[in-house]
């Protein structure tokens, strides 16, 4: 009987651990939707800035949609941050990872969340301060421009938007490489962090 009770308790703990070891559906959906959005925004930002000013689609298509989806990505990450802060049973850091991997993973995750907030704000600041800007669009709605027009500040915000976007891209690549390493190279299911988001 004691052995049976121990086995039942172990099975129950395993079930609970498996449940807690995976993010809630809402956070998993937000993660992948945001991932697609950010990937598209990074590509569009790189592509459209390389187009000549004479190309009509640069300002008629790419810039307005880049702004709209940028605001959407910003709102989604805010929702994700709020949900994470209000969710009790989030997966804990994997103790099976090496100490340096745990530290690096934590730093990369925090830095990505920070940049996912700051990069869109720099983009908004660019549009708000640029004297020739046609406004900040959000799917056909003109958002208020809270900053005064100043082309000197526009240059600063433009530089920050670009540098921080490339920094975010580098962190995303590092994030993906780390997840793939743990899943396919470590050959240890206990280190597979990707399953938490699937």
N, C-alpha and C positions, 0 to 999 in steps of 0.2 A: 504493500500500500504506500509506504513512504517513497519508494522508487517511482510509483505511478504519479504521486503528487508532485515529485520533483520534475518528472518529464512534462507534466501538464503545465507547471509553472514556467519551465524553460520554453515550451511552445508558445505560451501566452506572452512572455517577454520578447520572444523573437518576432511575434506578430506585431506587438506594440512598437518595437524598434524599427520594423520594416515600414510601419505607417509613418512614424516620425522621421524616418530617414529619407522621406520624399517630400518635396515641397507641395503645398496645396495646389489644386487645379488652377485657381485664379492666378497665382504667382507664376506657375509654369506657362500658362497661356500668355500672360503679360511679357514674360521673359522672351518667348519666341517671336511674338508680334513686334516687340521693341527691337529685337535683334534684326529682323527683316527690315524694319524702318530705318534703323541706324546704318545698316549696310548700304541701303539704297541712297540715303542722304550723303554718306561719305563718297560714294561713287558719283552721284550727281554734282556734288560740290567740286570734286576734282575735274569732272568732265566739263561743266559749264564755264568754269573759270578759264579753261583752255580754249574756249571758242572765241572767235573774232567778234568784235562788237557789231559787225555788219550782219552777223547771222541772226535772223529774226527770232528764232526759237530761244535764243539765249535769254532775252528779257521778257518775251511774251509767254514762254512756256516754263523754262527751267527755274528761273528766279522765283516767280510766284508760287510754283508748286514746292520748291525747296523750302520756302518760308512756311507754307501751310503744313507740310509734313514735319518740319522742324519744330513748330509749335506743338503739333500732335505728339511727337516723341517726347518733348519736354513735359507735357501733361501726363503722359503715360508713366514716365519715370517717377513723377511726384505721387501718382496713385500707387505705384509699386512700393515706394518708400513708406507711405502711410500704411499700406497693407502689411508690410514686413514688421513695422513697429507695433501693430495691433494683433499680430498672430503669435500665439504663445508657443505652439508646438512646431517650431522650425527645426530642421536638421542641425545637429551640432557639428562643429568641425571634426573631421575624421582623425581619430587618434592614430590610425594606421599610417598616416602620412609622416614623412620625416619632418623634423622640427623646422628646417629651413623651408620646406614646401608649405607648411602650415602658415608660416610668417609671410611668405611671398604671396600665397593665395589670398590671405586677408588684406594685404596691402594693395594688391591689384584690384580686388573687388571694391574696396573703399575708394580707390582712385577713380575707377570707372564710374561709380555712382556720382562722385563729385563732378567729373567731367561731363557726364550725361546731363547734368543740371547747368553747368557753367557754359559749355559750348553753345547751346541754344540761346542763352542770355547774351552772349557776345554777338551772336548773329542778329538778335533783336536790337541790340545797342548800335550795331552797324547801320541798320535800316533807319533807326530812330534819329541818329545824329547826321547822316549824310544829307547834304542840302539838295542833292538831285534824286533822292529816293522817292519812289512812288508809294511808300507806305509798307506796313507789315500786314500781309494778307493771311487770313486763316479761312481757307476754302470760301472765298468770296466776301468775307467780312473784313473790313478794315479795323485792325486793332489800334487802340490809342497809342500814340508815340509819346512816351513819358519823358524822353530826354530832349534837350534843346539841340537845334541844328548847329553842328560844329564839325567842319571837315577835318580839323586837327585831331579831334577825338575819334572821328571815324577811322582814321589811319591806324590809331592805336587799337581800337576794337577789331578792325579787320585783321591786323597782325595776330592778335590774341586768338581770334576765331580760327585762323588757319593753323597756327602752331599747336593749339590745344586740340584741334580736330585730328591732326596727325599723331599727336600724343595718344589720344583716345584710340586711334586705329592700331597703334603699336601695342597698347594694352589689350585690345580685343584679340589681336593675333596671339599674344602671349597666353591669354585666357584659353583660347581654342587649342593651342599647342599643348598646354598643360592638361586639359581635359582629355585630349586624344592620347597623350602619353599614359595617363593613368588607366585609360580604358583598354588600350591595345598593346602597350609595351611593358607595363608593370606586371601584367599577367596575374594580378591579385584582385579578385572581386571586391575585397574590402577597401581598395583604393579607388574604385570606380566612382568618381564624383558625378559623372554625366548622368547616371541612372536617376539621380535626384531630380533632374529636370525633364525626364522623359515620361 
